Amino acid sequence: LYNNLTNQMSQFMSNIEVVNNAQDFARSLPGGFIWTIVFVIAMFFMVSQKSNIDRSIKRFLGPKKVAKLTEINNECRKYLGGYVRAQIILMFIIFVVIAIALSILGAPYSLLVAAATAILDALPFLGSGITLWPLAVIYFINGNLKLGIGYVCVYIAVALLRRFIEPKLVSDKMGLNPILTLVAMYIGYRWWGILGMLIGPIILMVIIS
């Protein structure tokens, strides 16, 4: 009787999807833990042995290829620095626009909402909608149509502002052609979604370098 009950209980539990997911997660923990440890140790040795690694690479590749790789590395660093500056400027513009719009609407915590939205808008997969849409829904539920509609309008304005300004701003700061930058962002978006809008210009600058 005990064995029979045990078998039936184990079969029942194995059919529950949550239990299966928990078991898969538990089985993946040792592998993930080992991967993390190996990754951290490898990074430590790469940093501590950087000079030896550099000498080995130079001996293996030769001076001409090393010089070319150094040039490409410098170009990529320049482009990445320009991209970061462009995103910071875009975040500041979005912060100012949202802060002014919410202040005009009389929304509470306008500066805090503007700062959070500007930061999240620069991150892939998130965007300004992660703060503005929930707040709009809350105000609609509470019957405050003015702020609800206002937040929706602010979201539309921010989305259009980013779409129009970002290609030009990124191309100026990175020193790339605006049309090529726009094409790279669009192709990246079609291939990898929102994250592709970040990856596209980076791939373009690597190709140009």
C-alpha positions, 0 to 999 in steps of 0.5 A: 500500500505504501509503495503504491501510494508513493508511486501514484503520488510521484506520477501525479507530481511529475505531471504538474508543470510547476513541479517540472519547471522547479526540477529543471531550475534546480538541475540547472543551478549547479551548471549555472553556478559552475559557469559563473565561477569559471567566468569570474576566475577566467576574467581574473586571470585575463586581467592579471595576465594581460601583459602576457596575453598581449605579448602572446597575441602579438607574437602569434599575429605579427606586428602588421595585424596587431597594428590593424587590430589596434586601429580598429579598437581605437575606432570602435572606442571612439564610436562607442563613446559617441554613442554613449554621449548621444544617449545621454543627451537624448535622455536629458532632452526626454527628461526636460520634455516630460518634466515640462509636460507633467508640470503643465498637467499638474501631475504629482512627482513630475520630476521623479517620473521624468527622471525614471522614464528618461533612464528606462527609455534608454534601456532595451526592452523597456522604454518610456511606456513602462512608466507612462502607460501604467500611470495612465491606466491608474488615472483612468481607473480613478476617473482622472481623465485629464491626467490619463489622457495627458500621460498617453499624449506624453508617451506618444510625444516621447516615442515620436521624439526618440524616433525622429531625433535619435538617428540624427543625434547618434550619427552626429556623435558617432561621426556616421552618415545619418542615412546609414545610421537609420538603415542600421537601426531599422535592420537591427530592429527587424532582426533583433527587435528593440535591442537591435536598434542598439546593436545595429549602429554598433555593427555598422561602426565595426564594419566601417572600422 
